[in-house]
Structures are given as C-alpha cells and as structure tokens.
Amino acid sequence: MSDYRIIAISLPFSCTDDQLYEFFQDCGEISEARLVYNRDTGKPRGFGFVTFTTEEAMNKALEKNGSTMDGRTLKIEKANSTNKERAPRTRTYNDDNKLIVSRLSWDTTTEGLSNAFSTFGEIEHCAVLTDRNTGKSRGVGIVKFTTPEAAKAALEQMNGTMLDGRTIGVRECTPDNGERKPRAPRQSQPAAEKNSHMTFDEEPKKEEEKPAEEKPAEEKPAEEPKEEEKEEEEKPAEEEKKEKKEKKEKKEKKEKKEKKEKKEKKDKKDKKDKKDKKEKEEKEEEEEYSYYTAGDVWVGTWNVNGCFSEKEIEMWLGRDGDSPYSLYVVGLQEMVPLNPLTVLFNIHVKTTQKKWLDAIQSILEEKVGCSFNCIASQTLTGISLFLLSPSTSPHSFSNVQATFVPTGFYGLLGNKGGIGISLTIDHTRVHIICSHLPPHKQGMGERECAFHKIWNTYSSQSKHLYCENDITLWMGDLNYRLDVDEKPSALASTIQSDYTALIPQDQLVKLRNSGGAFSDFHEGRIEFPPTYKYKKGGSQFNWKRTPAWCDRILCRGDCVVSSYACVSETTCSDHKPVMAVVELQLKEFDEEKKKEAKEKIEKKILQTEEGNVCVSMSTRRIQFGVVRVGTPHHQHVVLKNEGEANVYFHVAGELAASPARGLVLPGNSVDVDLAFCISPREARWRRRWGCAQRCGEVTVEVVGETPQTVEWEAAWEAPCPLVALAKGLFTRKGWILLECVAVYLLLECLDA
C-alpha cells in the first residue's frame, strides 16, 4: 500500500498535533498527523507530517500550499519525493507588497500596527513579531498589502514617522533585488548517494558487512584502542547525566520563578484591595465635611507676533465697569521677536515681560476699579503666562509652583514649548499650561509628541502630583490646521457665509474624537471666525496660508466654559486674541467637621500601632543606565512593612521621589518612584569637564528604625556627532556664531 504523506513547514510554534489534524481533515481521511519536536528542549521545531489514506486527499492538501495558520504562511510539499538529485534551493520574497517595520515601541500591538497602516490600502497580513519563549514584542513587525501601490505609499509616508512615541523605520522586504543566490548542492557522501532514493519515513539500509581480510598475527590491535573505545562509551553517559542535571535545574528555576510571580501577583492584588478600601473610607469621610462653591476665571491667549499695543490690550481684557473675576489668566506667545539673539541669549525677554505685566495690571485696575496682585508669572523666551487676582477675590491661593518645558531644536530652545503653573484655589488643585506647539498642516506627529513631552515633564516636576479630581486649563497657539485640499483662496466664500462648516475639518477636533492628544479635554463652542492668518494692520486674511483656529483654550475636570470668543478688531498681529470665562467648582471644607473626621481616622490608625518596626527594601542600588538629556527617567524601590506596627517613612535626596513620605500599614508595601532628569544646561556644564555621568544616594528615613540608603547611578547620551565635531573645531566665539547662524536658518524655515 502506498504511503501518501505531506510535510507542512513554517507552522506556528503554538501548534499542536490536534490542530495540525483539524487543519487538514477537510482534505480527506487522515491516518496520522504529528509534529516534530526538539529532543533536547521538547519544543516544536515548526514543521510536521500528515499521512493520508488516498492520493486524492494528499493532492487536496498540497493545494493548501501558501495558506496561513495563526498569521504564518505555510509551505506544503510532498514528503516522499524520489528525486535523486535535489535542485538548488532558492528563496524568494513576496516582494512588492510586503514591508518590514522596525524600531517599534514595546507597547505596539498587531492591531495598533494594522490601524496605523490601514489608511494606505487593504492589508492582507499584519503581525508584530514576538519572542517565542517570553511572548514579548521584538520591536519588529511585518505588513503585507494586497497591492504594490499601497505598499509603496505606506513606505514613502510612514518611514521616519512617530508611532506610540517612537520614530519607526519602514523598508521593503526585498533584499538583494528580491532574490537570493541559490545554494550550491550539498556534496553527498557515498553512503548518502546510495540512500538518495529514500522517502522521509524510510530508514537507511545497513550496508552488508564484508568479511574482513585475514591479517598477520603481529598486526592484531593492541589493548590501548579497547580502552579508548571504553572511554568513548562513557562520554555519552556523562553528557546525558549532565543534560539531565541541567534540565532539572532549569525546571526548578522555572517553578521557583512561577511561584514568586504568583506570590507577587497575590500581594499586589491584596495591596490594591486594601488601598481601594482605605481610599473609599477617606472619600466617604471627606464628603461629610466638604462642599463646593463656584469660581469664575477669565482666560486669554494671544500670539502677539512681537508687537505691543496698549490700546489693543484694553480691547482684549474687557470693558470698563466689568465685575472682577476670581482670577485672570493671561497667556502670550511670541512676546518678543523670535530672532537668534532672543532665542539663544534671551535678550530683552525680562524687560518685555515686565512691560507686559505692568500694562496688564494697570489696565485691569483701571477697568475693574480695584487693585490686583500678581500671584505667579513665568516666561520661556517668547511664551509668557501671568496669573492675577483682584484684592476683592473671596478665594485663597496657595502652593504655587511654576515650570517650563522647551521643545524647540531637540528640546534645547524655547521658541516652541510650554509653561505650567499649578496652584491651590481654596482646597482644589488647578493646573494651568500655556504652550506654543510646532506649526504646519503636516506637523501633527510633532505636535502630539510636544504635547506628551510638556505634560509628562510638567507632571514629573510638580511637587503636587496630578489627580483625577484636579482641574486643568490648557491654552496657547496650538497650531492645529484644517484638513482641506482646496486652495486657501477657494475657502473665502465658505468663511464669509458659514465658517462653522469647516469646524469638522479641524485637526484638533479630529484628534480629540479619535482618542489622541487632548482627548480628555473639552472646549467651548467655537462661534468666531478662524484666528489665523491675517494681514498685519487690518482684518483681511492672508490667503497665502489656509485660515485656521490655531489659538485655543481647553479645559479638563469639574469646570464649564460659559463664554468663548475672539477679538476681531485687533490688527497688530497675524493672530487674533481669544478669551474665555471658565466656571470652576471649588471645594470648601467645614473645619470643625474636618477636625472631627481627622481625629477619627488617626484614632483608627493608631489602634494598630502595637509591635516592632521592621521594613525591607527591594533593592539598595539602582541603575538608570544611559538617559536622554532633558527627559525624566524612573526607577522603583518597594518598601515593605514586615512588622506589626504602622511605619511612617520619608525619602530624601537628589532624586524626585513619589510618594516622598507616607504611612505603610502592617503587611502592606509601597512602591516609591525615583525620577532622575539631567537638564541640558547641567549636561553641557559637566561635559566641559569631561563628565557624562552622576551618582549619589537617597536616604529612606523610617520612624523608629535606622535610616537606610539607596545608591544610584546614571549617565547620559553623547551630543549629536555633528554638534560634537563643531565644538571640537571651533573656539567658544566661533561656536556661538555657528549656533546663531544655525538657529537663524531654522527659524526662517519655521512658521511663526
């Protein structure tokens, strides 16, 4: 009876014998289906054999060549080939339709990769390659389109773009012009030649032993070869014993790791349950002594294009006799002309900031009829943010903190970036950010990266961490444009008749609806014409650019935008100023009830404080590795209370700790986040002295126990090779001149 057997190659490593049987059972009756396993590791080798009872069933199975199984393309061949001489192997690629995507983020999934490339055409196959042992991403993916045109378009537009916070690389899957040189046929041994007609299921026939020729007695083998043969027989036994020992150790190590992971998972769940219960009790207690009041905040943003006009500032800040708001927030962009002198050396920045602050304060006092106090102000080159409150405001302002995040020219220059000021109004934490994001219609990826950098850096540098109940106001020249294909002049009639018809084409509206940047912010209803781009000295659009709502005010949290408008009468800038009135829900406390609730909680905590203090730390040394200048990097230290008493801890040192202090209940643990960030200025200063690394200690103080230390070490990346070469070739004066020229050329290319 003939044996109708096929071999299936490139099977998924997760495939089993049953799955292989089910894959081919529709072809006909199967007598056997089995995978081939590695005898050392016991894992599948990626191919298997299927034996059919009829030739017709085998032919049907061969027709499945090129089909897919769990995302992998199978190669199916006849296993009982009788070709004596095997043809040279050649490897071809399904050339024009397939792309390789490299440098993927570890968080990128197959679905996310498919969504990113689906805009260019229909995708036949998409997968993110994973490690077969750990299941984690290898940072590489494959996208196969149904047409070469779609693959070509994706290659041109996606190469070098941002995906999940990383710049990806895209290339064709056609090395060496789509083919490889065929391998030379293997030189067969004489024994192999005799057995070249064998099938896969046959075993090589043993050669008939020829009778040995008679040899003289003096040529008989000596005793030494017998000892060598004995040693050779002992070697496989020793190797087999060693392999068994290694397998046993590997198995024990794996079981130990699984047991540890299971315990950590259980401890993490218990910790989360206890934390949720504690937060729930605190929240219930807080509701008993808290209530809310309304607070009106005036918010304004304006890209002034380096101009200053007191008359137009008066038009922007409101009318005479207006009742004062609780707080005035004024944000400016391009407060000074963005030329090399101001960008590199901040010339005239401080004097211009003072001139604007004095003008705003005097105009508000004149219009409202009361004195104003400047709560906070911050400037980053041309970006400024002022917070002013009238003396008659019923609210209290405390815990004011300001920071800035430059994003221009690799994060070194402040022509683009953001300013953040956080403060507590009564008992509510409010975060205010003013930003100037990268320009141009095609700069969506750069704007999203700048948004995340500003938000993440601001959050990490803030002493008061962001909570879901906090309120955030974000304003500025966000530079989002309209996604329209028409020429700017063709939109004139639409803007004059009904400009609201263009709002669905706004990039920011689309981005928020799709879950991108600013997705959890809300905005007032836009009932004013585009704020950009106008001819200076008038209110006529400059039709060289497509009009857009570049200047925006967005909110997040328990607040409502009651009014949202722009001032069309201003003419000194190519942008129109925007203003909004935001009603905040501010939390107030009944101090007597709060005191009673606090005593109740403290009494409950102190009831468990009996026993010895015993705290363990997960590590005594942390390595940040090579970090990026200007970007915070995080490591974690776990403090576990192994005693019977409550533990109060405090973390002190050069690193930013979160939480820096707190209480750990018996049996619980706390994850302390330690953040390291080297500023560009400090990195440059240390580089002059030949230093590109830092180290130090963080002290963990525990009440009732000796302080413990955690050593840390970090290094940072070397500068751009071109910059390093220029610094080596030029003197300090020559380097400053080169910087001025480079920034001037850069700013000429950027849109204000």
SULMO-V421593 format. One record per residue. RES is the residue in three letters. PHI is phi in radians with two decimals (999 if undefined). Layout:
res=[RES,RES]
phi=[PHI,PHI]
This chain:
res=[MET,SER,ASP,TYR,ARG,ILE,ILE,ALA,ILE,SER,LEU,PRO,PHE,SER,CYS,THR,ASP,ASP,GLN,LEU,TYR,GLU,PHE,PHE,GLN,ASP,CYS,GLY,GLU,ILE,SER,GLU,ALA,ARG,LEU,VAL,TYR,ASN,ARG,ASP,THR,GLY,LYS,PRO,ARG,GLY,PHE,GLY,PHE,VAL,THR,PHE,THR,THR,GLU,GLU,ALA,MET,ASN,LYS,ALA,LEU,GLU,LYS,ASN,GLY,SER,THR,MET,ASP,GLY,ARG,THR,LEU,LYS,ILE,GLU,LYS,ALA,ASN,SER,THR,ASN,LYS,GLU,ARG,ALA,PRO,ARG,THR,ARG,THR,TYR,ASN,ASP,ASP,ASN,LYS,LEU,ILE,VAL,SER,ARG,LEU,SER,TRP,ASP,THR,THR,THR,GLU,GLY,LEU,SER,ASN,ALA,PHE,SER,THR,PHE,GLY,GLU,ILE,GLU,HIS,CYS,ALA,VAL,LEU,THR,ASP,ARG,ASN,THR,GLY,LYS,SER,ARG,GLY,VAL,GLY,ILE,VAL,LYS,PHE,THR,THR,PRO,GLU,ALA,ALA,LYS,ALA,ALA,LEU,GLU,GLN,MET,ASN,GLY,THR,MET,LEU,ASP,GLY,ARG,THR,ILE,GLY,VAL,ARG,GLU,CYS,THR,PRO,ASP,ASN,GLY,GLU,ARG,LYS,PRO,ARG,ALA,PRO,ARG,GLN,SER,GLN,PRO,ALA,ALA,GLU,LYS,ASN,SER,HIS,MET,THR,PHE,ASP,GLU,GLU,PRO,LYS,LYS,GLU,GLU,GLU,LYS,PRO,ALA,GLU,GLU,LYS,PRO,ALA,GLU,GLU,LYS,PRO,ALA,GLU,GLU,PRO,LYS,GLU,GLU,GLU,LYS,GLU,GLU,GLU,GLU,LYS,PRO,ALA,GLU,GLU,GLU,LYS,LYS,GLU,LYS,LYS,GLU,LYS,LYS,GLU,LYS,LYS,GLU,LYS,LYS,GLU,LYS,LYS,GLU,LYS,LYS,GLU,LYS,LYS,GLU,LYS,LYS,ASP,LYS,LYS,ASP,LYS,LYS,ASP,LYS,LYS,ASP,LYS,LYS,GLU,LYS,GLU,GLU,LYS,GLU,GLU,GLU,GLU,GLU,TYR,SER,TYR,TYR,THR,ALA,GLY,ASP,VAL,TRP,VAL,GLY,THR,TRP,ASN,VAL,ASN,GLY,CYS,PHE,SER,GLU,LYS,GLU,ILE,GLU,MET,TRP,LEU,GLY,ARG,ASP,GLY,ASP,SER,PRO,TYR,SER,LEU,TYR,VAL,VAL,GLY,LEU,GLN,GLU,MET,VAL,PRO,LEU,ASN,PRO,LEU,THR,VAL,LEU,PHE,ASN,ILE,HIS,VAL,LYS,THR,THR,GLN,LYS,LYS,TRP,LEU,ASP,ALA,ILE,GLN,SER,ILE,LEU,GLU,GLU,LYS,VAL,GLY,CYS,SER,PHE,ASN,CYS,ILE,ALA,SER,GLN,THR,LEU,THR,GLY,ILE,SER,LEU,PHE,LEU,LEU,SER,PRO,SER,THR,SER,PRO,HIS,SER,PHE,SER,ASN,VAL,GLN,ALA,THR,PHE,VAL,PRO,THR,GLY,PHE,TYR,GLY,LEU,LEU,GLY,ASN,LYS,GLY,GLY,ILE,GLY,ILE,SER,LEU,THR,ILE,ASP,HIS,THR,ARG,VAL,HIS,ILE,ILE,CYS,SER,HIS,LEU,PRO,PRO,HIS,LYS,GLN,GLY,MET,GLY,GLU,ARG,GLU,CYS,ALA,PHE,HIS,LYS,ILE,TRP,ASN,THR,TYR,SER,SER,GLN,SER,LYS,HIS,LEU,TYR,CYS,GLU,ASN,ASP,ILE,THR,LEU,TRP,MET,GLY,ASP,LEU,ASN,TYR,ARG,LEU,ASP,VAL,ASP,GLU,LYS,PRO,SER,ALA,LEU,ALA,SER,THR,ILE,GLN,SER,ASP,TYR,THR,ALA,LEU,ILE,PRO,GLN,ASP,GLN,LEU,VAL,LYS,LEU,ARG,ASN,SER,GLY,GLY,ALA,PHE,SER,ASP,PHE,HIS,GLU,GLY,ARG,ILE,GLU,PHE,PRO,PRO,THR,TYR,LYS,TYR,LYS,LYS,GLY,GLY,SER,GLN,PHE,ASN,TRP,LYS,ARG,THR,PRO,ALA,TRP,CYS,ASP,ARG,ILE,LEU,CYS,ARG,GLY,ASP,CYS,VAL,VAL,SER,SER,TYR,ALA,CYS,VAL,SER,GLU,THR,THR,CYS,SER,ASP,HIS,LYS,PRO,VAL,MET,ALA,VAL,VAL,GLU,LEU,GLN,LEU,LYS,GLU,PHE,ASP,GLU,GLU,LYS,LYS,LYS,GLU,ALA,LYS,GLU,LYS,ILE,GLU,LYS,LYS,ILE,LEU,GLN,THR,GLU,GLU,GLY,ASN,VAL,CYS,VAL,SER,MET,SER,THR,ARG,ARG,ILE,GLN,PHE,GLY,VAL,VAL,ARG,VAL,GLY,THR,PRO,HIS,HIS,GLN,HIS,VAL,VAL,LEU,LYS,ASN,GLU,GLY,GLU,ALA,ASN,VAL,TYR,PHE,HIS,VAL,ALA,GLY,GLU,LEU,ALA,ALA,SER,PRO,ALA,ARG,GLY,LEU,VAL,LEU,PRO,GLY,ASN,SER,VAL,ASP,VAL,ASP,LEU,ALA,PHE,CYS,ILE,SER,PRO,ARG,GLU,ALA,ARG,TRP,ARG,ARG,ARG,TRP,GLY,CYS,ALA,GLN,ARG,CYS,GLY,GLU,VAL,THR,VAL,GLU,VAL,VAL,GLY,GLU,THR,PRO,GLN,THR,VAL,GLU,TRP,GLU,ALA,ALA,TRP,GLU,ALA,PRO,CYS,PRO,LEU,VAL,ALA,LEU,ALA,LYS,GLY,LEU,PHE,THR,ARG,LYS,GLY,TRP,ILE,LEU,LEU,GLU,CYS,VAL,ALA,VAL,TYR,LEU,LEU,LEU,GLU,CYS,LEU,ASP,ALA]
phi=[999,-1.24,-1.87,-1.70,-2.13,-2.14,-2.05,-1.85,-1.91,1.20,-1.28,-1.09,-1.21,-1.51,-1.22,-2.03,-1.08,-1.14,-1.15,-1.11,-1.11,-1.14,-1.16,-1.87,-1.22,-1.33,-1.45,2.71,-1.24,-1.97,-1.64,-2.78,-2.46,-2.53,-1.63,-1.83,-1.95,-1.32,-1.24,-1.49,-1.67,1.35,-1.75,-1.08,-1.68,1.67,-2.60,-2.78,-2.08,-2.27,-1.92,-1.86,-1.58,-2.28,-1.20,-1.08,-1.13,-1.11,-1.12,-1.11,-1.16,-1.13,-1.20,-1.42,-1.02,1.64,-1.30,-1.95,-2.50,0.94,1.48,-1.99,-1.47,-1.57,-2.04,-2.06,-2.32,-1.36,-1.48,-1.80,-1.20,-1.89,-1.17,-1.28,-1.98,-1.33,-1.18,-1.01,-1.36,-2.18,-2.15,-2.02,-2.13,-1.47,-0.73,-1.24,-1.65,-1.91,-2.19,-1.89,-1.92,-1.98,1.02,-1.29,-1.19,-1.11,-1.55,-1.25,-1.82,-1.08,-1.14,-1.12,-1.15,-1.14,-1.10,-1.18,-1.79,-1.22,-1.23,-1.67,2.70,-1.24,-1.75,-1.47,-2.67,-2.57,-2.77,-1.75,-1.23,-2.18,-1.29,-1.21,-1.57,-1.66,1.37,-1.53,-1.14,-1.67,1.39,-2.32,-2.39,-2.22,-2.20,-2.07,-1.64,-1.44,-2.29,-1.14,-1.12,-1.12,-1.11,-1.14,-1.11,-1.14,-1.11,-1.23,-1.68,-1.67,-1.14,1.51,-1.56,-1.64,-2.47,0.98,1.44,-2.29,-1.41,-1.64,-2.04,-2.19,-2.50,-1.30,-1.62,-2.37,-1.17,0.95,1.06,1.54,-2.59,-2.04,-1.16,-1.17,-1.26,-1.23,-1.06,-1.21,-1.39,-1.49,-1.33,-0.94,-1.13,-1.18,-1.09,-1.15,-1.78,-1.16,-1.57,-1.21,-1.60,-1.16,-1.65,-1.66,-1.84,-1.10,-1.32,-1.26,-1.21,-1.18,-1.27,-1.51,-1.12,-1.23,-1.26,-1.22,-2.03,-1.11,-1.10,-1.26,-1.70,-1.17,-1.09,-1.45,-1.26,-1.06,-1.00,-1.13,-1.16,-1.11,-1.08,-1.15,-1.13,-1.12,-1.24,-1.34,-1.07,-1.00,-1.13,-1.14,-1.11,-1.11,-1.14,-1.15,-1.10,-1.08,-1.13,-1.11,-1.10,-1.14,-1.09,-1.11,-1.14,-1.10,-1.11,-1.14,-1.11,-1.12,-1.14,-1.11,-1.13,-1.15,-1.11,-1.12,-1.17,-1.08,-1.11,-1.17,-1.08,-1.13,-1.16,-1.08,-1.10,-1.14,-1.09,-1.16,-1.14,-1.09,-1.15,-1.14,-1.11,-1.12,-1.12,-1.12,-1.15,-1.12,-1.15,-1.16,-1.11,-1.29,-2.10,-2.03,-2.61,-2.08,-2.26,-1.58,-2.39,-1.58,-2.16,-1.57,-2.15,-2.43,-2.41,-2.73,-1.56,-1.52,1.00,1.34,-1.77,-2.50,-2.50,-1.10,-1.09,-1.33,-1.13,-1.08,-1.11,-1.37,-1.39,2.15,-1.71,-1.14,1.44,-1.14,-1.22,-1.23,-1.50,-1.17,-2.70,-2.00,-2.03,-2.08,-2.03,-2.18,-2.21,0.95,-1.07,-2.08,-1.05,-1.50,-2.00,-0.97,-1.17,-1.29,-1.23,-1.45,-2.05,0.95,-1.22,1.19,-1.22,-1.14,-1.16,-1.18,-1.07,-1.13,-1.11,-1.16,-1.11,-1.09,-1.16,-1.10,-1.14,-1.19,-1.16,-1.12,-1.10,-1.23,-1.31,-1.52,1.58,-2.60,-1.36,-2.17,-1.99,-1.49,-1.27,-2.80,-2.62,-2.59,-2.37,-2.29,0.94,-1.67,-1.74,-2.36,-2.44,-2.15,-2.10,-2.24,-2.28,-1.27,-1.14,-1.57,-1.13,-1.41,-1.77,-1.81,-2.17,-2.63,0.88,-1.42,-2.47,-2.21,-2.67,-2.42,-2.35,-1.33,-2.21,-1.42,0.88,1.08,1.36,-1.78,-1.94,-1.78,-1.16,-2.32,2.65,-2.65,-2.14,-2.20,-2.26,-2.04,-2.69,-1.85,-1.78,1.02,-2.16,-2.02,-1.49,-2.15,-1.98,-2.17,-2.24,-2.09,-2.40,-2.25,-1.63,-1.02,-1.60,1.37,-1.11,-1.50,-1.65,-1.06,-1.10,-1.14,-1.15,-1.16,-1.11,-1.12,-1.03,-1.15,-1.14,-1.08,-1.18,-1.16,-1.16,-1.09,-1.13,-1.27,-1.55,-1.36,-1.19,-1.76,-1.11,-1.24,-2.09,-1.10,-1.43,-1.27,-1.91,-2.21,-2.03,-2.16,-2.36,2.37,-1.48,-1.40,1.12,-1.37,-1.95,-1.73,-1.53,-2.21,-1.66,-1.22,-1.20,-0.96,-1.17,-1.26,-1.58,-1.05,-1.15,-1.13,-1.17,-1.28,-1.54,-2.63,-1.26,-1.16,-1.19,-1.56,-1.07,-1.07,-1.54,-1.21,-1.10,-1.18,-1.10,-1.11,-1.13,-1.16,-1.20,-1.56,1.52,-1.51,-1.05,1.11,-1.17,-1.70,-1.71,-2.18,-2.35,-1.18,-1.25,-1.42,-2.21,-2.45,-1.18,-0.93,-1.65,-2.67,-2.11,-1.91,-1.34,-1.13,1.57,-2.81,-2.05,-1.58,-1.20,-1.56,-1.32,-1.24,-2.12,-1.26,-1.02,-2.74,-1.57,-1.32,-1.67,-2.38,-2.32,-2.19,-2.29,-2.55,1.93,-1.46,-2.67,-2.33,-1.51,-1.52,-2.60,-2.64,-2.70,-2.27,-1.80,-1.42,-1.40,-1.25,-2.34,-1.36,-2.16,-1.46,-1.98,-1.77,-1.23,-2.11,-2.47,-2.62,-1.97,-2.01,-1.64,-1.71,-1.65,-1.73,-1.45,-2.15,-2.07,-1.48,-1.07,-1.16,-1.17,-1.12,-1.11,-1.12,-1.16,-1.13,-1.10,-1.15,-1.18,-1.12,-1.13,-1.16,-1.24,-1.19,-1.15,-1.65,-1.54,-2.34,2.35,-1.62,-1.53,-2.58,-2.15,-2.07,-2.01,-1.23,-2.72,-1.94,-2.62,-2.18,-2.08,-1.44,1.25,-1.57,-1.86,-1.61,-1.12,1.47,-2.06,-1.17,-2.20,-2.13,-2.37,-2.20,-2.22,-1.75,-1.77,-2.07,-1.54,-1.71,-1.67,-1.91,-2.00,-1.16,-2.10,-1.80,-2.18,-2.55,-1.85,-2.27,2.71,-1.36,-1.52,-1.38,-1.89,-2.53,-1.35,-1.44,-2.65,2.95,-2.13,-2.09,-1.33,-0.98,1.43,-1.71,-2.46,-2.29,-1.68,-1.66,-1.57,-1.92,-1.94,-2.10,-2.51,-1.77,-1.30,-1.01,-1.15,-1.16,-1.11,-1.14,-1.12,-1.23,-1.15,-1.10,-1.72,1.31,-2.04,-2.29,-2.70,-2.45,-2.55,-3.12,-2.35,-2.04,-1.70,-1.88,-1.66,-2.13,-1.12,1.56,-2.52,-1.15,-1.02,-2.01,-2.07,-2.17,-1.42,-2.40,-2.60,-2.59,-2.30,-2.25,-1.19,-1.22,-1.16,-0.94,-0.95,-1.16,-1.16,-1.09,-1.13,-1.12,-1.14,-1.35,-1.55,-1.87,-1.33,-1.08,-1.16,-1.12,-1.15,-1.08,-1.10,-1.12,-1.09,-1.06,-1.13,-1.11,-1.20,-1.09,-1.12,-1.12,-1.21,-1.15,-1.45,-1.44,-1.59,-1.11]
